[in-house]
């Protein structure tokens, strides 16, 4: 009898779904739909008349679906496929009035049940992001399959185009995008900023969110073009690549990864590479308004000296280079703050510091996130930058 009961417990799972029988979506691109898209939409969730009020907000969703057995398992690998030239992914594009509407239209065009358990990258066109991200955020939050470690990107190109961009050494565009972002974070070129970080920042009353801002270069490369920052879940502005480094310096994010090229009077142009950053931010109330004091300390090394004058051995020359570096970093942080103040987007999180340390002031003057956005746009700040150039590299005697 005991053996019979044990045999019953060894039976397979009755509701299993084989992995090969799922349409695994690796990446999604979201663009504005072309004019007149409502007339060609597959009506899988609504009648044409019912959705007419949303016709001017239609989207085009492009999904990158993994083809079983063709995803490369390593450098030069064919993922078990006998024919290495076969495409490892299948790209399908549909239109819809909402994200869920588009996903249902997508399901009508593929045989296997769609699955987002391996979704790694979501790319949103800049125009869609400026309209607002509420619909996308709502769909992703409600879907238990979506990983919070997924990367969300903003692009000035068509998001659909990024679903096909990959260099010769990488056959899967989504894996190329994922590797580029993760390695950029490891090298100090971009803060670690997954979907969970984005939602966490956007949910705070005293802080706004940002995302990677990317662009296609030379048809098969992708440039991290800057930060795309938000207010009320709408894209309100973007930065330059060097301002990513300014943001990371202001926040004290490590490792240091950015270099600064500037002119040192009497020495010439030098390039200094940050290796480690430290930051301390305090906010107090002056004349009834918040005032931030930002203290940044950077360890750096001399990467290049572009000047006919040989050598850079004198301590006074290094001191001059450090003062020039301090000036450059301060100017970049100031430029970033002026830009985000104009757009009322506090990506540094000054508001959270006020909320934590000046609660009486917060409760008296701030009722919601819009109140802080207005205060942030007019707040003052003082920036102190100090640096220590510890290495000058090899030299010729």
C-alpha positions as CSV (number, residue, x, y, z in Angstrom):
1,X,0.0,0.0,0.0
2,X,2.8,2.4,0.9
3,X,4.5,1.8,-2.5
4,X,1.3,2.5,-4.3
5,X,0.9,5.9,-2.5
6,X,4.5,6.7,-3.3
7,X,4.0,6.0,-7.0
8,X,1.1,8.4,-7.1
9,X,3.2,11.2,-5.7
10,X,5.8,10.7,-8.5
11,X,3.4,11.7,-11.3
12,X,4.2,14.7,-13.5
13,X,2.7,18.1,-13.0
14,X,-0.8,18.1,-14.6
15,X,-0.7,21.8,-15.7
16,X,2.9,21.9,-17.1
17,X,3.7,23.9,-20.2
18,X,6.8,22.9,-22.1
19,X,9.2,25.8,-22.6
20,X,9.4,25.1,-26.3
21,X,5.6,25.6,-26.5
22,X,5.8,29.2,-25.3
23,X,6.4,32.3,-27.3
24,X,9.2,33.8,-25.1
25,X,9.3,37.6,-25.7
26,X,12.9,38.9,-25.1
27,X,12.3,42.6,-26.0
28,X,9.5,45.0,-26.7
29,X,9.6,48.3,-28.7
30,X,6.8,50.8,-28.4
31,X,6.2,53.6,-31.0
32,X,3.4,55.9,-32.0
33,X,1.2,54.2,-34.6
34,X,1.1,55.6,-38.1
35,X,-1.9,57.7,-39.1
36,X,-5.0,55.7,-39.9
37,X,-3.8,52.6,-38.0
38,X,-7.2,52.2,-36.4
39,X,-8.6,51.1,-39.8
40,X,-6.2,48.2,-40.0
41,X,-6.2,47.1,-36.4
42,X,-7.3,43.5,-35.6
43,X,-10.4,43.9,-33.4
44,X,-9.6,41.3,-30.7
45,X,-10.7,43.1,-27.6
46,X,-13.2,45.8,-28.8
47,X,-15.4,47.1,-31.6
48,X,-14.1,49.9,-33.8
49,X,-16.7,52.3,-32.4
50,X,-16.0,51.5,-28.8
51,X,-12.3,52.4,-29.1
52,X,-12.7,55.4,-31.3
53,X,-12.0,58.0,-28.5
54,X,-8.5,56.4,-28.2
55,X,-7.7,56.4,-32.0
56,X,-5.3,59.4,-31.6
57,X,-3.2,57.6,-29.0
58,X,-2.6,54.3,-30.8
59,X,0.7,52.6,-30.5
60,X,2.8,50.2,-32.5
61,X,4.2,47.4,-30.5
62,X,7.2,45.4,-31.9
63,X,8.1,42.1,-30.1
64,X,11.3,40.1,-30.4
65,X,10.4,36.5,-29.8
66,X,13.1,33.8,-29.2
67,X,13.1,30.9,-31.7
68,X,13.7,27.7,-29.7
69,X,17.1,26.1,-30.4
70,X,18.6,29.1,-32.2
71,X,19.7,31.4,-29.3
72,X,23.5,31.4,-29.2
73,X,24.8,29.8,-25.9
74,X,28.2,31.3,-26.1
75,X,30.7,33.1,-28.3
76,X,30.2,31.8,-31.9
77,X,27.7,29.3,-30.7
78,X,24.6,28.3,-32.7
79,X,22.4,27.5,-29.7
80,X,22.0,23.9,-30.9
81,X,20.8,24.8,-34.3
82,X,22.2,22.9,-37.3
83,X,22.0,26.0,-39.5
84,X,23.9,28.9,-37.9
85,X,22.6,31.4,-40.4
86,X,19.0,31.0,-39.3
87,X,17.6,34.0,-37.4
88,X,17.6,33.4,-33.6
89,X,14.6,35.7,-33.1
90,X,11.3,36.4,-34.7
91,X,10.2,40.0,-34.9
92,X,6.4,40.7,-34.9
93,X,4.8,44.1,-35.1
94,X,1.2,45.0,-34.2
95,X,-0.9,48.0,-33.4
96,X,-3.3,48.6,-30.5
97,X,-5.0,51.3,-28.5
98,X,-3.3,50.2,-25.2
99,X,-0.5,47.9,-24.3
100,X,-2.8,45.1,-23.3
101,X,-4.8,45.6,-26.5
102,X,-1.6,45.4,-28.6
103,X,-0.5,42.3,-26.7
104,X,-3.8,40.6,-27.4
105,X,-3.5,41.5,-31.1
106,X,0.0,40.0,-31.0
107,X,-1.3,36.7,-29.5
108,X,-3.7,36.4,-32.5
109,X,-0.7,36.3,-34.8
110,X,1.4,33.7,-33.0
111,X,0.5,30.1,-32.3
112,X,2.1,29.6,-28.8
113,X,1.0,31.4,-25.6
114,X,3.0,34.5,-25.3
115,X,5.2,34.8,-22.2
116,X,7.1,37.7,-20.6
117,X,9.2,35.6,-18.1
118,X,12.3,36.3,-20.2
119,X,11.5,39.9,-21.1
120,X,14.8,41.8,-20.6
121,X,14.5,45.1,-22.4
122,X,11.7,47.5,-23.2
123,X,12.3,50.4,-25.6
124,X,10.0,53.3,-25.7
125,X,10.0,56.0,-28.4
126,X,10.6,59.6,-27.1
127,X,7.3,60.9,-28.4
128,X,5.3,58.1,-26.6
129,X,7.2,58.8,-23.4
130,X,6.4,62.5,-23.6
131,X,2.7,61.6,-23.9
132,X,3.0,59.7,-20.7
133,X,4.1,56.3,-19.3
134,X,1.0,55.6,-17.1
135,X,-0.5,53.0,-19.5
136,X,2.8,51.1,-19.8
137,X,3.6,51.2,-16.1
138,X,0.1,50.0,-15.2
139,X,0.4,47.0,-17.5
140,X,3.9,46.0,-16.3
141,X,3.0,46.3,-12.6
142,X,0.0,44.1,-13.0
143,X,1.8,41.4,-14.9
144,X,3.4,39.0,-12.5
145,X,5.7,37.6,-15.3
146,X,7.6,40.8,-15.7
147,X,10.9,40.9,-13.9
148,X,11.7,44.0,-11.9
149,X,15.3,43.7,-13.2
150,X,14.1,44.4,-16.8
151,X,15.7,47.5,-18.4
152,X,13.4,50.3,-19.7
153,X,14.9,52.6,-22.3
154,X,13.9,55.8,-24.1
155,X,15.1,56.4,-27.7
156,X,15.0,59.2,-30.2
157,X,14.8,56.6,-33.0
158,X,11.9,54.2,-33.8
159,X,11.8,51.7,-31.0
160,X,11.1,49.0,-33.6
161,X,14.5,49.8,-35.2
162,X,16.3,48.9,-32.0
163,X,14.7,45.5,-32.1
164,X,17.0,44.7,-35.1
165,X,20.2,46.4,-34.1
166,X,23.2,44.1,-33.2
167,X,26.9,44.2,-34.1
168,X,28.4,41.3,-36.0
169,X,29.6,39.5,-32.9
170,X,26.1,39.4,-31.3
171,X,23.2,37.8,-33.1
172,X,20.4,38.7,-30.7
173,X,19.6,42.4,-30.5
174,X,18.0,42.2,-27.1
175,X,21.0,40.4,-25.6
176,X,23.3,43.1,-27.1
177,X,21.2,45.9,-25.6
178,X,21.2,44.1,-22.2
179,X,24.9,43.5,-22.2
180,X,25.6,47.1,-23.2
181,X,23.6,48.5,-20.3
182,X,25.0,46.1,-17.7
183,X,28.6,46.6,-18.8
184,X,28.1,50.4,-18.8
185,X,26.9,50.2,-15.2
186,X,29.9,48.0,-14.3
187,X,32.3,50.5,-15.9
188,X,30.8,53.5,-14.2
189,X,29.3,54.8,-17.5
190,X,25.7,54.6,-16.2
191,X,23.9,54.1,-12.9
192,X,22.3,50.7,-12.2
193,X,18.7,51.6,-13.1
194,X,16.3,48.7,-13.7
195,X,12.5,48.8,-13.8
196,X,12.3,48.6,-10.0
197,X,14.6,51.6,-9.6
198,X,12.5,53.6,-12.0
199,X,9.2,52.8,-10.2
200,X,10.8,53.4,-6.8
201,X,12.0,56.9,-7.8
202,X,8.7,57.9,-9.5
203,X,6.7,56.8,-6.4
204,X,8.6,59.2,-4.1
205,X,7.1,62.6,-3.3
206,X,10.5,64.3,-3.3
207,X,12.2,62.7,-6.3
208,X,11.7,62.1,-10.0
209,X,12.8,59.2,-12.1
210,X,15.2,58.9,-15.0
211,X,15.9,56.2,-17.7
212,X,18.7,55.6,-20.2
213,X,18.4,57.7,-23.3
214,X,19.8,55.8,-26.3
215,X,20.3,56.3,-30.0
216,X,21.3,54.2,-33.0
217,X,24.7,54.9,-34.5
218,X,26.1,53.5,-37.8
219,X,23.1,51.2,-38.1
220,X,24.5,48.5,-35.9
221,X,25.7,50.3,-32.7
222,X,23.8,52.0,-29.9
223,X,24.9,55.1,-28.1
224,X,24.0,55.8,-24.5
225,X,23.1,59.4,-25.3
226,X,22.2,60.6,-21.8
227,X,19.6,60.6,-19.1
228,X,15.9,60.8,-20.0
229,X,14.2,62.4,-16.9
230,X,10.5,62.5,-16.0
231,X,7.9,64.5,-14.2
232,X,4.5,63.0,-13.4
233,X,5.4,59.9,-15.5
234,X,6.0,62.1,-18.6
235,X,9.3,62.6,-20.3
236,X,10.3,66.3,-19.8
237,X,13.9,66.4,-20.8
238,X,17.2,64.7,-21.7
239,X,20.9,65.3,-20.9
240,X,24.1,64.9,-22.8
241,X,26.5,61.9,-22.2
242,X,28.9,63.9,-20.0
243,X,26.0,65.0,-17.8
244,X,25.6,61.4,-16.9
245,X,29.0,61.6,-15.3
246,X,27.9,64.9,-13.5
247,X,24.9,63.1,-12.1
248,X,26.9,60.2,-10.9
249,X,29.4,62.6,-9.3
250,X,26.6,64.5,-7.5
251,X,25.2,61.2,-6.2
252,X,28.6,59.7,-5.4
253,X,28.0,56.6,-7.5
254,X,30.9,54.3,-8.2
255,X,33.0,53.1,-10.0
256,X,34.2,56.3,-11.6
257,X,34.0,55.9,-15.4
258,X,33.9,59.3,-17.0
259,X,36.8,61.5,-18.3
260,X,37.0,65.2,-18.5
261,X,39.0,67.1,-21.2
262,X,39.8,70.8,-20.4
263,X,42.4,73.4,-20.9
264,X,44.9,74.2,-18.0
265,X,46.4,77.7,-18.6
266,X,50.1,77.4,-19.1
267,X,50.0,73.6,-19.5
268,X,47.5,72.9,-22.3
269,X,44.7,70.4,-22.6
270,X,44.6,67.4,-20.3
271,X,42.2,64.5,-19.9
272,X,41.4,63.4,-16.3
273,X,39.6,60.1,-15.6
274,X,37.6,59.8,-12.4
275,X,38.2,56.5,-10.5
276,X,36.2,57.0,-7.3
277,X,33.6,59.4,-6.2
278,X,32.2,60.5,-2.8
279,X,29.3,62.9,-2.2
280,X,27.5,64.4,0.7
281,X,24.3,66.4,0.2
282,X,22.7,68.5,2.9
283,X,19.5,70.6,2.5
284,X,18.6,73.4,4.9
285,X,16.0,76.1,4.9
286,X,17.2,79.7,4.1
287,X,14.7,82.6,3.9
288,X,11.9,80.2,3.7
289,X,13.3,78.2,0.7
290,X,15.3,75.0,0.5
291,X,19.1,75.4,-0.1
292,X,21.3,72.5,-1.0
293,X,25.0,72.1,-0.2
294,X,26.6,69.5,-2.4
295,X,30.1,68.3,-1.4
296,X,31.8,66.1,-4.0
297,X,35.2,64.5,-3.7
298,X,36.8,62.7,-6.6
299,X,39.9,60.5,-6.9
300,X,41.3,60.7,-10.4
301,X,44.2,59.9,-12.7
302,X,45.8,61.7,-15.6
303,X,44.8,59.9,-18.8
304,X,46.3,62.2,-21.4
305,X,48.2,65.4,-21.7
306,X,47.8,67.1,-25.1
307,X,50.5,69.7,-25.2
308,X,53.9,70.3,-26.8
309,X,55.3,70.9,-23.4
310,X,56.7,67.5,-22.1
311,X,56.0,66.0,-18.8
312,X,53.8,66.9,-15.9
313,X,55.9,66.1,-12.9
314,X,55.7,69.3,-10.9
315,X,53.3,69.3,-7.9
316,X,52.1,72.8,-8.8
317,X,51.2,71.6,-12.3
318,X,49.1,68.8,-10.8
319,X,47.5,71.3,-8.4
320,X,46.6,73.5,-11.4
321,X,45.1,70.4,-13.2
322,X,43.1,69.5,-10.1
323,X,41.7,73.1,-9.8
324,X,40.7,72.9,-13.5
325,X,39.1,69.5,-12.9
326,X,37.2,70.9,-9.9
327,X,35.9,73.8,-12.1
328,X,34.9,71.5,-14.9
329,X,32.9,69.1,-12.7
330,X,31.2,72.0,-10.9
331,X,30.1,73.5,-14.2
332,X,28.8,70.2,-15.4
333,X,26.8,69.6,-12.2
334,X,25.5,73.2,-12.4
335,X,24.4,72.7,-16.0
336,X,22.6,69.5,-15.0
337,X,20.8,71.1,-12.1
338,X,19.8,74.2,-14.2
339,X,18.3,71.9,-16.9
340,X,16.3,69.7,-14.4
341,X,15.1,72.8,-12.5
342,X,13.8,74.3,-15.7
343,X,11.9,71.1,-16.3
344,X,10.8,70.6,-12.7
345,X,12.4,67.2,-12.4
346,X,14.3,66.5,-9.2
347,X,16.4,63.4,-10.2
348,X,18.9,64.0,-7.4
349,X,16.3,63.5,-4.7
350,X,16.7,66.8,-2.8
351,X,13.0,66.6,-1.9
352,X,13.5,63.3,-0.1
353,X,16.3,64.9,2.0
354,X,13.9,67.7,3.0
355,X,11.2,65.3,3.7
356,X,13.4,63.2,6.0
357,X,15.2,66.0,7.9
358,X,12.8,69.0,7.8
359,X,9.4,67.3,8.3
360,X,7.7,70.4,9.8
361,X,8.6,72.5,6.7
362,X,7.6,69.6,4.4
363,X,4.1,69.2,6.0
364,X,3.5,73.0,6.0
365,X,4.5,73.7,2.4
366,X,4.2,70.5,0.4
367,X,0.9,68.5,-0.2
368,X,1.9,66.6,-3.2
369,X,4.6,66.0,-5.8
370,X,3.7,69.0,-7.8
371,X,4.3,71.3,-4.9
372,X,7.8,70.0,-4.5
373,X,8.4,70.3,-8.2
374,X,7.6,74.0,-8.0
375,X,9.8,74.5,-5.0
376,X,12.7,72.6,-6.6
377,X,12.6,74.8,-9.7
378,X,13.4,77.8,-7.5
379,X,15.7,76.3,-4.9
380,X,19.3,77.5,-4.5
381,X,22.4,75.4,-4.0
382,X,26.1,75.6,-3.4
383,X,28.5,73.1,-5.0
384,X,32.0,72.3,-3.6
385,X,34.2,69.9,-5.6
386,X,37.6,68.7,-4.6
387,X,39.8,66.2,-6.4
388,X,43.0,64.3,-5.9
389,X,45.0,63.2,-9.0
390,X,46.8,60.1,-7.7
391,X,48.3,58.7,-10.8
392,X,49.9,60.2,-13.9
393,X,50.7,57.0,-15.8
394,X,54.0,55.9,-17.3
395,X,56.4,58.5,-18.6
396,X,59.5,58.7,-20.7
397,X,62.7,60.2,-19.1
